[in-house]
Amino acid sequence: MSRAGVLVTFSYQFLAEPIQLVSFWLSVSLPLVYLPILFHGLKDSLFPVFFGLLVLHGLTLFLGHGHGHGHGHQG
């Protein structure tokens, strides 16, 4: 394997894979945080928090969408 190939494999294994894993599970669990806010009513004071959670959820969906379908994953 070339030096570039080793570097790509190393960076995927130690950087991208953990980021995907954490992002995936955050995207699964974030609705548990913001759905109660909606259930109790979206007050003006909570709107920035709710909006921030939605943006974070979108980001985690984007970053974690490939979890389980990537490099060297058997299944």
MDTraj code that builds the backbone (N, CA, C; nanometers):
import mdtraj as md
import numpy as np

residues = "MET SER ARG ALA GLY VAL LEU VAL THR PHE SER TYR GLN PHE LEU ALA GLU PRO ILE GLN LEU VAL SER PHE TRP LEU SER VAL SER LEU PRO LEU VAL TYR LEU PRO ILE LEU PHE HIS GLY LEU LYS ASP SER LEU PHE PRO VAL PHE PHE GLY LEU LEU VAL LEU HIS GLY LEU THR LEU PHE LEU GLY HIS GLY HIS GLY HIS GLY HIS GLY HIS GLN GLY".split()
xyz = np.array([
    [0.0853, -0.1173, 0.0000],
    [0.0000, 0.0000, 0.0000],
    [0.0900, 0.1238, 0.0000],
    [0.0515, 0.2223, -0.0750],
    [0.1314, 0.3445, -0.0841],
    [0.1186, 0.4262, 0.0442],
    [0.2077, 0.5201, 0.0592],
    [0.2059, 0.6070, 0.1776],
    [0.0748, 0.6856, 0.1839],
    [0.0272, 0.7327, 0.0696],
    [-0.0991, 0.8069, 0.0657],
    [-0.2154, 0.7174, 0.1075],
    [-0.2133, 0.5924, 0.0627],
    [-0.3188, 0.4991, 0.1010],
    [-0.3202, 0.4710, 0.2496],
    [-0.2026, 0.4582, 0.3077],
    [-0.1926, 0.4361, 0.4522],
    [-0.2455, 0.5575, 0.5266],
    [-0.2110, 0.6769, 0.4800],
    [-0.2563, 0.7997, 0.5440],
    [-0.4077, 0.8137, 0.5370],
    [-0.4660, 0.7807, 0.4221],
    [-0.6114, 0.7878, 0.4073],
    [-0.6785, 0.6879, 0.5002],
    [-0.6293, 0.5657, 0.5052],
    [-0.6860, 0.4642, 0.5937],
    [-0.6729, 0.5058, 0.7393],
    [-0.5566, 0.5571, 0.7767],
    [-0.5331, 0.6012, 0.9137],
    [-0.6270, 0.7150, 0.9509],
    [-0.6390, 0.8149, 0.8630],
    [-0.7237, 0.9298, 0.8956],
    [-0.8701, 0.8893, 0.9018],
    [-0.9126, 0.7971, 0.8156],
    [-1.0514, 0.7516, 0.8215],
    [-1.0775, 0.6784, 0.9519],
    [-0.9876, 0.5884, 0.9879],
    [-1.0081, 0.5052, 1.1059],
    [-1.0063, 0.5869, 1.2341],
    [-0.9189, 0.6851, 1.2440],
    [-0.9023, 0.7564, 1.3698],
    [-0.9701, 0.8927, 1.3744],
    [-1.0201, 0.9418, 1.2627],
    [-1.0882, 1.0707, 1.2625],
    [-1.2319, 1.0597, 1.2128],
    [-1.2489, 1.0162, 1.0896],
    [-1.3817, 1.0174, 1.0290],
    [-1.4763, 0.9169, 1.0932],
    [-1.4270, 0.7982, 1.1210],
    [-1.5147, 0.6948, 1.1769],
    [-1.5724, 0.7341, 1.3133],
    [-1.4908, 0.7827, 1.4078],
    [-1.5487, 0.8257, 1.5361],
    [-1.6439, 0.9445, 1.5215],
    [-1.6131, 1.0364, 1.4304],
    [-1.7025, 1.1500, 1.4087],
    [-1.8361, 1.1015, 1.3545],
    [-1.8325, 1.0062, 1.2603],
    [-1.9570, 0.9498, 1.2072],
    [-2.0355, 0.8782, 1.3157],
    [-1.9669, 0.8019, 1.3979],
    [-2.0331, 0.7271, 1.5045],
    [-2.1035, 0.8211, 1.6017],
    [-2.0326, 0.9205, 1.6508],
    [-2.0910, 1.0146, 1.7469],
    [-2.2035, 1.0940, 1.6816],
    [-2.1840, 1.1373, 1.5584],
    [-2.2871, 1.2139, 1.4885],
    [-2.4126, 1.1308, 1.4664],
    [-2.3950, 1.0054, 1.4296],
    [-2.5099, 0.9175, 1.4086],
    [-2.5937, 0.9056, 1.5355],
    [-2.5277, 0.8759, 1.6475],
    [-2.6028, 0.8563, 1.7712],
    [-2.6588, 0.9863, 1.8271],
    [-2.5919, 1.0973, 1.8018],
    [-2.6503, 1.2265, 1.8393],
    [-2.7751, 1.2544, 1.7570],
    [-2.7709, 1.2225, 1.6281],
    [-2.8885, 1.2461, 1.5441],
    [-3.0057, 1.1577, 1.5857],
    [-2.9763, 1.0417, 1.6403],
    [-3.0821, 0.9539, 1.6905],
    [-3.1407, 1.0089, 1.8206],
    [-3.0555, 1.0613, 1.9074],
    [-3.1007, 1.1005, 2.0413],
    [-3.1456, 1.2459, 2.0540],
    [-3.1064, 1.3339, 1.9642],
    [-3.1445, 1.4749, 1.9766],
    [-3.2957, 1.4992, 1.9789],
    [-3.3771, 1.4257, 1.9039],
    [-3.5215, 1.4487, 1.9155],
    [-3.5749, 1.4278, 2.0576],
    [-3.5085, 1.3464, 2.1359],
    [-3.5508, 1.3284, 2.2750],
    [-3.5328, 1.4561, 2.3555],
    [-3.4487, 1.5456, 2.3074],
    [-3.4252, 1.6724, 2.3757],
    [-3.5221, 1.7792, 2.3265],
    [-3.5395, 1.7906, 2.1944],
    [-3.6207, 1.9024, 2.1470],
    [-3.7698, 1.8719, 2.1345],
    [-3.8099, 1.7473, 2.1301],
    [-3.9535, 1.7177, 2.1255],
    [-4.0264, 1.7588, 2.2536],
    [-3.9690, 1.7395, 2.3725],
    [-4.0361, 1.7912, 2.4929],
    [-4.0521, 1.9434, 2.4918],
    [-3.9578, 2.0139, 2.4309],
    [-3.9713, 2.1597, 2.4191],
    [-4.0949, 2.1927, 2.3358],
    [-4.1148, 2.1205, 2.2267],
    [-4.2339, 2.1420, 2.1444],
    [-4.3610, 2.1020, 2.2179],
    [-4.3540, 1.9939, 2.2927],
    [-4.4708, 1.9449, 2.3652],
    [-4.5190, 2.0459, 2.4689],
    [-4.4266, 2.1109, 2.5374],
    [-4.4625, 2.2078, 2.6416],
    [-4.4858, 2.3476, 2.5865],
    [-4.4699, 2.3642, 2.4606],
    [-4.4922, 2.4943, 2.3976],
    [-4.3620, 2.5674, 2.3737],
    [-4.3520, 2.6217, 2.2559],
    [-4.2300, 2.6918, 2.2164],
    [-4.2424, 2.8378, 2.2578],
    [-4.1862, 2.8699, 2.3724],
    [-4.1893, 3.0068, 2.4236],
    [-4.0778, 3.0875, 2.3575],
    [-4.0930, 3.2198, 2.3609],
    [-3.9933, 3.3076, 2.2985],
    [-3.8546, 3.2859, 2.3559],
    [-3.8462, 3.2577, 2.4846],
    [-3.7149, 3.2406, 2.5472],
    [-3.6471, 3.1106, 2.5039],
    [-3.7255, 3.0116, 2.4614],
    [-3.6691, 2.8833, 2.4207],
    [-3.6486, 2.8706, 2.2698],
    [-3.6967, 2.9683, 2.1941],
    [-3.6840, 2.9575, 2.0487],
    [-3.5389, 2.9470, 2.0026],
    [-3.4453, 3.0290, 2.0542],
    [-3.3053, 3.0134, 2.0099],
    [-3.2473, 2.8757, 2.0432],
    [-3.2854, 2.8202, 2.1572],
    [-3.2383, 2.6861, 2.1954],
    [-3.2947, 2.5828, 2.0989],
    [-3.4240, 2.5928, 2.0707],
    [-3.4885, 2.4993, 1.9795],
    [-3.4275, 2.5087, 1.8398],
    [-3.4080, 2.6305, 1.7915],
    [-3.3493, 2.6490, 1.6591],
    [-3.2072, 2.5930, 1.6550],
    [-3.1298, 2.6169, 1.7598],
    [-2.9938, 2.5630, 1.7676],
    [-2.9930, 2.4112, 1.7667],
    [-3.0879, 2.3510, 1.8376],
    [-3.0981, 2.2046, 1.8391],
    [-3.1343, 2.1502, 1.7007],
    [-3.2220, 2.2200, 1.6297],
    [-3.2575, 2.1762, 1.4940],
    [-3.1382, 2.1856, 1.3994],
    [-3.0617, 2.2934, 1.4105],
    [-2.9424, 2.3079, 1.3267],
    [-2.8415, 2.1986, 1.3606],
    [-2.8210, 2.1745, 1.4901],
    [-2.7298, 2.0686, 1.5331],
    [-2.7774, 1.9326, 1.4830],
    [-2.9077, 1.9097, 1.4865],
    [-2.9633, 1.7832, 1.4385],
    [-2.9362, 1.7657, 1.2891],
    [-2.9562, 1.8714, 1.2126],
    [-2.9261, 1.8645, 1.0695],
    [-2.7796, 1.8350, 1.0433],
    [-2.6920, 1.8985, 1.1187],
    [-2.5486, 1.8748, 1.1036],
    [-2.5125, 1.7307, 1.1392],
    [-2.5690, 1.6789, 1.2478],
    [-2.5373, 1.5415, 1.2870],
    [-2.5951, 1.4405, 1.1881],
    [-2.7107, 1.4709, 1.1294],
    [-2.7643, 1.3829, 1.0252],
    [-2.6707, 1.3785, 0.9052],
    [-2.6190, 1.4942, 0.8669],
    [-2.5276, 1.5009, 0.7530],
    [-2.3973, 1.4264, 0.7820],
    [-2.3385, 1.4508, 0.8983],
    [-2.2096, 1.3898, 0.9309],
    [-2.2202, 1.2405, 0.9614],
    [-2.3331, 1.1974, 1.0157],
    [-2.3463, 1.0583, 1.0571],
    [-2.4191, 0.9681, 0.9603],
    [-2.4576, 1.0206, 0.8436],
    [-2.5413, 0.9409, 0.7532],
    [-2.4717, 0.8164, 0.6999],
    [-2.3407, 0.8123, 0.6946],
    [-2.2706, 0.6962, 0.6406],
    [-2.2286, 0.5946, 0.7448],
    [-2.2665, 0.6155, 0.8698],
    [-2.2243, 0.5236, 0.9755],
    [-2.2771, 0.3830, 0.9479],
    [-2.1885, 0.2865, 0.9533],
    [-2.2270, 0.1481, 0.9305],
    [-2.2168, 0.1047, 0.7851],
    [-2.1884, 0.1979, 0.6949],
    [-2.1773, 0.1643, 0.5530],
    [-2.0389, 0.1944, 0.4987],
    [-1.9447, 0.2203, 0.5874],
    [-1.8161, 0.2718, 0.5432],
    [-1.7074, 0.1685, 0.5291],
    [-1.5880, 0.2175, 0.5352],
    [-1.4617, 0.1462, 0.5195],
    [-1.4515, 0.0238, 0.6084],
    [-1.4231, -0.0883, 0.5509],
    [-1.3899, -0.2071, 0.6274],
    [-1.4964, -0.2568, 0.7219],
    [-1.6176, -0.2111, 0.7046],
    [-1.7247, -0.2532, 0.7952],
    [-1.7848, -0.3819, 0.7417],
    [-1.7849, -0.4848, 0.8216],
    [-1.8404, -0.6135, 0.7815],
    [-1.9834, -0.6222, 0.8304],
    [-2.0692, -0.6756, 0.7500],
    [-2.2031, -0.6879, 0.8005],
    [-2.3010, -0.7195, 0.7021],
])
top = md.Topology()
chain = top.add_chain()
for i, resn in enumerate(residues, 1):
    res = top.add_residue(resn, chain, resSeq=i)
    for name in ("N", "CA", "C"):
        top.add_atom(name, md.element.get_by_symbol(name[0]), res)
traj = md.Trajectory(xyz[None], top)
